[in-house]
Amino acid sequence: MTLKTEYPLRINKYLAARGDATRRGADVLIEERKVTINGRIAKLGDMVNEKDSVIVKGANSKKYIYYAYSKPRGVISHSPQNGEKSIEDAIRGHIHQEVFPIGRLDKDSHGLIILTNDGRITEKLLSPKKQHEKEYVVTVDKPITGRFLKEMERGVEIEGYKTKPARVKEAGMEKLNIIITEGKKHQLRRMCASLGYTVKDIKRIRIMNITLGSLKPGQFREIKGKELEVLFYSIGM
């Protein structure tokens, strides 16, 4: 497997970028003599070159996978009801591994959501204490004003709670780009509503360093290499 990074690469970073384990988990596998490099038992601190054969032995080792998925409108992130279409329904036959979404994106919103089989990263990505950035493009029902942008940036009172400061900029006459570090239920819709605006569309385009890029609704790509390494580093893995 070729990783888009600079070689030689320390063995624990290599295994983390490949998705075999976190860096700390990789160190444990190495200490337990479950990792070989070109048939030789690996040691902590070993360096891996691009064409080396690295094998993780043992029934307890699990291959973790990570995808950036462009959720279409109308697809439910969690707990579909009454014939609603779930992400699991949407990806069936396209992603053959069993994965689940990290976090939510409401039915009428679309864009980036991370899919994985790695439950270890759920709390690290979703905990409000972590204040990880999520970026959205929001379209509203009337021209936006400077006052509206400033209020969104400072924080908005929604049902007794004031949202944390955000980074906001105009992206069109009725469109704004907003970066938030929390994820209250329907937060962006409620923020806009409290200022007299109705949301027509929400598209999530980034979660931390993972970007939607050119993915069209229903498309996905694997998160790996340097991109995965940066994500792991940012969440402390």
Contacts in CASP RR format, 6 or more apart in sequence:
PFRMAT RR
TARGET T0000
AUTHOR 0000-0000-0000
METHOD contacts of the structure
MODEL  1
MTLKTEYPLRINKYLAARGDATRRGADVLIEERKVTINGRIAKLGDMVNE
KDSVIVKGANSKKYIYYAYSKPRGVISHSPQNGEKSIEDAIRGHIHQEVF
PIGRLDKDSHGLIILTNDGRITEKLLSPKKQHEKEYVVTVDKPITGRFLK
EMERGVEIEGYKTKPARVKEAGMEKLNIIITEGKKHQLRRMCASLGYTVK
DIKRIRIMNITLGSLKPGQFREIKGKELEVLFYSIGM
1 18 0 8 1.000
2 50 0 8 1.000
3 9 0 8 1.000
3 14 0 8 1.000
3 17 0 8 1.000
3 18 0 8 1.000
3 50 0 8 1.000
3 224 0 8 1.000
3 225 0 8 1.000
3 226 0 8 1.000
4 224 0 8 1.000
4 225 0 8 1.000
4 226 0 8 1.000
5 17 0 8 1.000
5 225 0 8 1.000
5 226 0 8 1.000
5 229 0 8 1.000
7 48 0 8 1.000
7 49 0 8 1.000
7 50 0 8 1.000
8 47 0 8 1.000
8 48 0 8 1.000
8 49 0 8 1.000
9 17 0 8 1.000
9 47 0 8 1.000
9 48 0 8 1.000
10 45 0 8 1.000
10 46 0 8 1.000
10 47 0 8 1.000
10 48 0 8 1.000
11 26 0 8 1.000
11 30 0 8 1.000
11 35 0 8 1.000
11 37 0 8 1.000
11 42 0 8 1.000
11 44 0 8 1.000
11 45 0 8 1.000
11 46 0 8 1.000
11 47 0 8 1.000
11 48 0 8 1.000
11 54 0 8 1.000
12 23 0 8 1.000
12 24 0 8 1.000
12 25 0 8 1.000
12 26 0 8 1.000
12 27 0 8 1.000
12 30 0 8 1.000
12 44 0 8 1.000
12 45 0 8 1.000
13 23 0 8 1.000
13 229 0 8 1.000
14 26 0 8 1.000
14 48 0 8 1.000
14 54 0 8 1.000
15 21 0 8 1.000
15 23 0 8 1.000
15 26 0 8 1.000
15 29 0 8 1.000
15 35 0 8 1.000
15 54 0 8 1.000
15 56 0 8 1.000
16 22 0 8 1.000
16 23 0 8 1.000
16 26 0 8 1.000
16 228 0 8 1.000
16 229 0 8 1.000
16 232 0 8 1.000
16 237 0 8 1.000
17 224 0 8 1.000
17 225 0 8 1.000
17 226 0 8 1.000
17 228 0 8 1.000
17 229 0 8 1.000
17 232 0 8 1.000
18 54 0 8 1.000
18 224 0 8 1.000
18 225 0 8 1.000
19 63 0 8 1.000
19 64 0 8 1.000
19 65 0 8 1.000
19 66 0 8 1.000
19 224 0 8 1.000
19 228 0 8 1.000
20 26 0 8 1.000
20 29 0 8 1.000
20 56 0 8 1.000
20 61 0 8 1.000
20 63 0 8 1.000
20 64 0 8 1.000
21 28 0 8 1.000
21 29 0 8 1.000
21 56 0 8 1.000
21 61 0 8 1.000
21 64 0 8 1.000
22 120 0 8 1.000
22 232 0 8 1.000
22 237 0 8 1.000
23 232 0 8 1.000
23 237 0 8 1.000
24 237 0 8 1.000
26 35 0 8 1.000
27 44 0 8 1.000
29 35 0 8 1.000
29 56 0 8 1.000
29 61 0 8 1.000
30 42 0 8 1.000
30 43 0 8 1.000
30 44 0 8 1.000
30 46 0 8 1.000
31 44 0 8 1.000
33 41 0 8 1.000
34 56 0 8 1.000
34 57 0 8 1.000
34 58 0 8 1.000
34 61 0 8 1.000
35 41 0 8 1.000
35 42 0 8 1.000
35 54 0 8 1.000
35 55 0 8 1.000
35 56 0 8 1.000
35 57 0 8 1.000
36 42 0 8 1.000
36 53 0 8 1.000
36 54 0 8 1.000
36 55 0 8 1.000
36 57 0 8 1.000
37 46 0 8 1.000
37 48 0 8 1.000
37 52 0 8 1.000
37 53 0 8 1.000
37 54 0 8 1.000
38 52 0 8 1.000
38 53 0 8 1.000
39 53 0 8 1.000
39 55 0 8 1.000
42 54 0 8 1.000
48 54 0 8 1.000
62 117 0 8 1.000
64 116 0 8 1.000
64 117 0 8 1.000
64 118 0 8 1.000
65 97 0 8 1.000
65 99 0 8 1.000
65 116 0 8 1.000
65 117 0 8 1.000
65 118 0 8 1.000
65 222 0 8 1.000
66 114 0 8 1.000
66 115 0 8 1.000
66 116 0 8 1.000
66 118 0 8 1.000
66 222 0 8 1.000
66 223 0 8 1.000
66 224 0 8 1.000
66 228 0 8 1.000
66 231 0 8 1.000
67 95 0 8 1.000
67 99 0 8 1.000
67 114 0 8 1.000
67 115 0 8 1.000
67 116 0 8 1.000
67 220 0 8 1.000
67 221 0 8 1.000
67 222 0 8 1.000
67 223 0 8 1.000
68 112 0 8 1.000
68 114 0 8 1.000
68 115 0 8 1.000
68 210 0 8 1.000
68 211 0 8 1.000
68 212 0 8 1.000
68 215 0 8 1.000
68 220 0 8 1.000
68 221 0 8 1.000
68 223 0 8 1.000
69 87 0 8 1.000
69 91 0 8 1.000
69 101 0 8 1.000
69 112 0 8 1.000
69 113 0 8 1.000
69 114 0 8 1.000
69 115 0 8 1.000
69 215 0 8 1.000
69 218 0 8 1.000
69 219 0 8 1.000
69 220 0 8 1.000
70 110 0 8 1.000
70 111 0 8 1.000
70 112 0 8 1.000
70 212 0 8 1.000
70 215 0 8 1.000
70 216 0 8 1.000
70 217 0 8 1.000
70 218 0 8 1.000
70 219 0 8 1.000
70 220 0 8 1.000
71 77 0 8 1.000
71 87 0 8 1.000
71 90 0 8 1.000
71 105 0 8 1.000
71 109 0 8 1.000
71 110 0 8 1.000
71 111 0 8 1.000
71 112 0 8 1.000
71 113 0 8 1.000
71 217 0 8 1.000
71 218 0 8 1.000
72 90 0 8 1.000
72 110 0 8 1.000
72 217 0 8 1.000
72 218 0 8 1.000
73 107 0 8 1.000
73 108 0 8 1.000
73 109 0 8 1.000
73 110 0 8 1.000
73 217 0 8 1.000
74 84 0 8 1.000
74 85 0 8 1.000
74 107 0 8 1.000
74 108 0 8 1.000
74 110 0 8 1.000
75 85 0 8 1.000
75 86 0 8 1.000
75 87 0 8 1.000
75 89 0 8 1.000
75 90 0 8 1.000
75 107 0 8 1.000
76 84 0 8 1.000
76 85 0 8 1.000
76 86 0 8 1.000
76 87 0 8 1.000
76 107 0 8 1.000
77 86 0 8 1.000
77 87 0 8 1.000
77 101 0 8 1.000
77 103 0 8 1.000
77 104 0 8 1.000
77 105 0 8 1.000
77 106 0 8 1.000
77 113 0 8 1.000
78 86 0 8 1.000
78 101 0 8 1.000
78 103 0 8 1.000
78 104 0 8 1.000
80 86 0 8 1.000
80 89 0 8 1.000
84 107 0 8 1.000
87 101 0 8 1.000
87 113 0 8 1.000
87 115 0 8 1.000
90 218 0 8 1.000
91 99 0 8 1.000
91 115 0 8 1.000
91 218 0 8 1.000
91 220 0 8 1.000
94 220 0 8 1.000
95 115 0 8 1.000
95 220 0 8 1.000
97 117 0 8 1.000
98 117 0 8 1.000
99 115 0 8 1.000
99 116 0 8 1.000
99 117 0 8 1.000
100 115 0 8 1.000
100 116 0 8 1.000
100 117 0 8 1.000
101 113 0 8 1.000
101 114 0 8 1.000
101 115 0 8 1.000
102 113 0 8 1.000
102 114 0 8 1.000
102 115 0 8 1.000
102 116 0 8 1.000
102 121 0 8 1.000
102 122 0 8 1.000
102 125 0 8 1.000
102 126 0 8 1.000
103 113 0 8 1.000
103 114 0 8 1.000
103 122 0 8 1.000
103 125 0 8 1.000
103 126 0 8 1.000
105 111 0 8 1.000
105 112 0 8 1.000
105 113 0 8 1.000
105 204 0 8 1.000
106 186 0 8 1.000
106 202 0 8 1.000
108 202 0 8 1.000
109 201 0 8 1.000
109 202 0 8 1.000
109 203 0 8 1.000
109 204 0 8 1.000
110 201 0 8 1.000
110 202 0 8 1.000
110 203 0 8 1.000
110 204 0 8 1.000
110 217 0 8 1.000
111 203 0 8 1.000
111 204 0 8 1.000
111 205 0 8 1.000
111 212 0 8 1.000
111 215 0 8 1.000
111 217 0 8 1.000
112 204 0 8 1.000
112 205 0 8 1.000
112 206 0 8 1.000
112 207 0 8 1.000
112 210 0 8 1.000
112 211 0 8 1.000
112 212 0 8 1.000
112 215 0 8 1.000
113 204 0 8 1.000
113 207 0 8 1.000
114 125 0 8 1.000
114 207 0 8 1.000
114 210 0 8 1.000
114 223 0 8 1.000
115 220 0 8 1.000
120 237 0 8 1.000
121 235 0 8 1.000
121 237 0 8 1.000
124 130 0 8 1.000
124 235 0 8 1.000
124 236 0 8 1.000
124 237 0 8 1.000
125 132 0 8 1.000
125 207 0 8 1.000
125 208 0 8 1.000
125 235 0 8 1.000
128 182 0 8 1.000
128 183 0 8 1.000
130 235 0 8 1.000
131 164 0 8 1.000
131 181 0 8 1.000
131 182 0 8 1.000
132 181 0 8 1.000
132 207 0 8 1.000
132 208 0 8 1.000
132 234 0 8 1.000
132 235 0 8 1.000
133 179 0 8 1.000
133 180 0 8 1.000
133 181 0 8 1.000
133 206 0 8 1.000
133 207 0 8 1.000
133 208 0 8 1.000
134 179 0 8 1.000
134 180 0 8 1.000
134 181 0 8 1.000
134 183 0 8 1.000
134 204 0 8 1.000
134 206 0 8 1.000
134 207 0 8 1.000
134 208 0 8 1.000
135 177 0 8 1.000
135 178 0 8 1.000
135 179 0 8 1.000
135 204 0 8 1.000
135 205 0 8 1.000
135 206 0 8 1.000
135 207 0 8 1.000
136 177 0 8 1.000
136 178 0 8 1.000
136 179 0 8 1.000
136 180 0 8 1.000
136 188 0 8 1.000
136 202 0 8 1.000
136 203 0 8 1.000
136 204 0 8 1.000
136 205 0 8 1.000
137 171 0 8 1.000
137 175 0 8 1.000
137 176 0 8 1.000
137 177 0 8 1.000
137 201 0 8 1.000
137 202 0 8 1.000
137 203 0 8 1.000
137 205 0 8 1.000
138 175 0 8 1.000
138 176 0 8 1.000
138 177 0 8 1.000
138 178 0 8 1.000
138 188 0 8 1.000
138 192 0 8 1.000
138 199 0 8 1.000
138 201 0 8 1.000
138 202 0 8 1.000
138 203 0 8 1.000
139 174 0 8 1.000
139 175 0 8 1.000
139 199 0 8 1.000
139 200 0 8 1.000
139 201 0 8 1.000
139 202 0 8 1.000
140 174 0 8 1.000
140 175 0 8 1.000
140 176 0 8 1.000
140 192 0 8 1.000
140 197 0 8 1.000
140 198 0 8 1.000
140 199 0 8 1.000
140 200 0 8 1.000
141 174 0 8 1.000
141 197 0 8 1.000
141 198 0 8 1.000
141 199 0 8 1.000
141 200 0 8 1.000
142 174 0 8 1.000
142 197 0 8 1.000
143 173 0 8 1.000
143 174 0 8 1.000
144 170 0 8 1.000
144 172 0 8 1.000
144 173 0 8 1.000
144 174 0 8 1.000
144 175 0 8 1.000
144 176 0 8 1.000
144 197 0 8 1.000
146 170 0 8 1.000
148 195 0 8 1.000
148 197 0 8 1.000
149 168 0 8 1.000
149 169 0 8 1.000
149 170 0 8 1.000
149 176 0 8 1.000
151 195 0 8 1.000
152 166 0 8 1.000
152 168 0 8 1.000
152 176 0 8 1.000
152 178 0 8 1.000
152 191 0 8 1.000
152 192 0 8 1.000
152 195 0 8 1.000
153 165 0 8 1.000
153 166 0 8 1.000
153 167 0 8 1.000
153 168 0 8 1.000
154 165 0 8 1.000
155 162 0 8 1.000
155 163 0 8 1.000
155 164 0 8 1.000
155 165 0 8 1.000
155 166 0 8 1.000
155 191 0 8 1.000
156 162 0 8 1.000
156 163 0 8 1.000
156 190 0 8 1.000
156 191 0 8 1.000
156 194 0 8 1.000
156 195 0 8 1.000
157 194 0 8 1.000
158 184 0 8 1.000
158 187 0 8 1.000
158 190 0 8 1.000
158 191 0 8 1.000
158 194 0 8 1.000
159 190 0 8 1.000
161 184 0 8 1.000
163 180 0 8 1.000
163 182 0 8 1.000
163 184 0 8 1.000
163 187 0 8 1.000
163 191 0 8 1.000
164 180 0 8 1.000
164 181 0 8 1.000
164 182 0 8 1.000
166 178 0 8 1.000
166 179 0 8 1.000
166 180 0 8 1.000
166 181 0 8 1.000
167 178 0 8 1.000
167 179 0 8 1.000
168 176 0 8 1.000
168 177 0 8 1.000
168 178 0 8 1.000
168 179 0 8 1.000
169 176 0 8 1.000
169 177 0 8 1.000
170 176 0 8 1.000
170 177 0 8 1.000
171 177 0 8 1.000
174 200 0 8 1.000
178 188 0 8 1.000
179 206 0 8 1.000
180 187 0 8 1.000
180 188 0 8 1.000
184 190 0 8 1.000
188 199 0 8 1.000
188 202 0 8 1.000
189 199 0 8 1.000
189 202 0 8 1.000
192 198 0 8 1.000
192 199 0 8 1.000
193 199 0 8 1.000
203 212 0 8 1.000
204 212 0 8 1.000
205 211 0 8 1.000
205 212 0 8 1.000
205 213 0 8 1.000
206 212 0 8 1.000
208 231 0 8 1.000
208 234 0 8 1.000
208 235 0 8 1.000
209 227 0 8 1.000
209 230 0 8 1.000
209 231 0 8 1.000
209 234 0 8 1.000
210 223 0 8 1.000
210 227 0 8 1.000
210 231 0 8 1.000
215 221 0 8 1.000
223 231 0 8 1.000
END
